[in-house]
Amino acid sequence: MSLIPWVVFAVVDRAAPSPQWAALSAAATAVIIAWPSIVARSPRTLDLAAIVLFVALAVAAFMVGPEGQEVIAHYGRTIVTGALALFVFATLPFRPFTEQYARLSVPRDLWDTPRFKHVNRVLSAGWGAAFAFMTVCHLIAAGSPDDRRLSTVFNWLLPIAAIILMIRVTERYRARARDSARAAASTDSGTPGAHREPT
């Protein structure tokens, strides 16, 4: 859900190349997605980053002249996807962005465990690499704006493939981590003397 603003920006920008309106549409979408967590006083950092990014891009697009708007329109996808990759890598040493989403399905007593931290650092690094790959793809497509085939491959097919791949990797890695945790818990519970009756 938190990645939908980037999708909205790409779709609106393709339908009617106007970076200010594409950015405003993405910003509005980001606010709608973030609103429930904001009301609950537990906003997700990625949602807040999306709001700041697209509002700033919309303001910049409205303030610059036609030449500046052309540059933003030309490199808009590269800019917003690159900003997303930078955000993911910048937060990786402190709180990986996947951690807030993982907490929705993981018991609270596991949030501070080394295993939980490690899993989310690995997944966040993978997503950051995918976003960096998408940034390069968009930059390649921007180099040949009149080549529709190149645009289709590098603006759509490869980025979508990267997202699908990371979704599958995330699901499999989390399932493997859960199985490993259950196996470890089962081993611990089966340790001789672990459940001895009091004498």
N, C-alpha and C positions, 0 to 999 in steps of 0.2 A: 504493500500500500504506500509506503513512504517513498517509493521510486516513481510513483505515478506522475508527480509534477514534471519530471524529466521527460516522460512519455508525452504528456500534454504539450510541453514546449516543442518537442520535435514534430508532433502531428500538426499543431496550429501553424508552426513556422513553415512547414511544407505546403499546407493548404493555401496560405496567404502570406507570403514572405514579408512580415512586418514584425521585427524583433520586439518592439515595445508591447504589442498586443499578445504575442506569444509568451513573453515574460510575465505580463499581467495575468494571463490565463493560468500559467503555471503557479504563480504566487497565490492566486485565489484558490486553486486546487490544494496547494500546500496548507493554507489556512484551514480549509474544510477538513482535511485529513488530521491536522494537528489539534483541532479544536477540542475533541473529547479528552485528550491527554492533558491539554492546557487547563481545561475546567477541573480535571481531577488533580491538578497541581503536580503532575508527573510527566511533563512534556519530554518527548524524545528529542535528543540532540540533532538527529538527522532531519526531523521535521522542521525544527527551528532553523537549521542551516539552509534548508530549501527556501523557507520564507525570506530569510535575509538575502540569499543569493538572487532570487528572481525579482524581488522588489528592487534591489540595487541595480540589476540589469535593466529593468523597466525604466527606472529613473534615468540611468545613463543613456538609454536609447531615446528617451524623450528630450533630453537636454542637448545631445550632440546634433550636429547638422546632418544633412543627407549623406555626406561622405562617411561620417561616423556610423550612421545607421546601416550603411551598406557593409561596413566592416563587421559590425555586430551580426548582421544577417548572414554574412558569409561564413563567419567563424563562431556563430552562436552555439552550435552543438558542441564544438570543440571546447569552448569556454566553460559551458555548464558541466560537461562531463569531466573535464579536467579539474574543475573546482570540487566535484564530488570525489574524485580519486584523491586529491590533496586532503580533503576533510577526513577521509577514511584513514589515510596513512598518518595524518597529524594526531588523530585521537587514539591510534593503535597502542602507543606506550602507556596511555593513561586509562582509558576505558574504551575498549573496542566497541564499535557501533552496534555490532550484533548482540552485545550483552543485554541491552535493554529489551530486546525482543525475546531473547532466550529466557529472561526472567519471567515472562508471561506463562511459561510452561514448565519451569523448573522450580522445585521447592526452595523456599527462602534459605533454609539452612545449608544449601549447596552453593549459594551465590559467591561466597568468599573462599571456596576451596580451590586449590591449585588446578585441579582437573577442569573445573568450570572456566577458569581464567584462560587456561591453555587452549581449550576447544574454541573459545570465542576469539582469541588472538589469531589462531590458524584460519578460522573462517573469515574474519575481517580482512586479514592479509590477502586471502584468495579473492574476496570481493574487490579489494583495492586494486589488485592486479587486473581483474576483469575490467574495471572502470578505466584503468590506464590504457589497456588494450583498446577499449572503445574510443578513448580520446585520440589515439593514433589513427584509428580507422576514420573518424570524422575529419581529422586533419588531412588525411590522404584524399578523401572525397572533396574537401574544400579546395584542394589544389587543381581539380578539374571539374568546375561547377557545371559545365555543359555536357559532361559525359554521363548520361542517364544510367547506363549499365554500371559504371563505376560507382555512382551515387547509390544505386540500389544495393550493391554488394557491401560497400563500406559504411553506408549510413544506416542500413536496415538489416540485411541478412547476417553479417558477422556480429554486430552488436547484440541482436536478438539471440543468436546462437550462444554468445558468451553468457548472457543472462540465464538462458535455459540450462547451460552446462553448470553454472554456479548454483542454481536452485537444486539440481540433482546432486551435486557434490555436497551441498549443505545438508540435504536430507540424509544421504548415506553416511556422512561423517558424524552427524548427530546420533543416528541410529547405532553406529559402531561405538560411539562414546557411551551411550546408554547401556549397551550390552556389556561393555567393559566394566562399567560401574556396577552393574548388577552382578557380574561374575565376581568382582572384588568383594562386594557385600556378602555374597553367598559364601565365599571362601572364608571371610572373617567370621561369619556366623557359625561356620562349621569347625572353627579352630578348637581343638581339644581344651576343655576347661573354660571356654568362653561362656557357657551357660550352666556352670556347676551349681547345684543346689546348695544353699547355705547349710553349714554343718552346725 
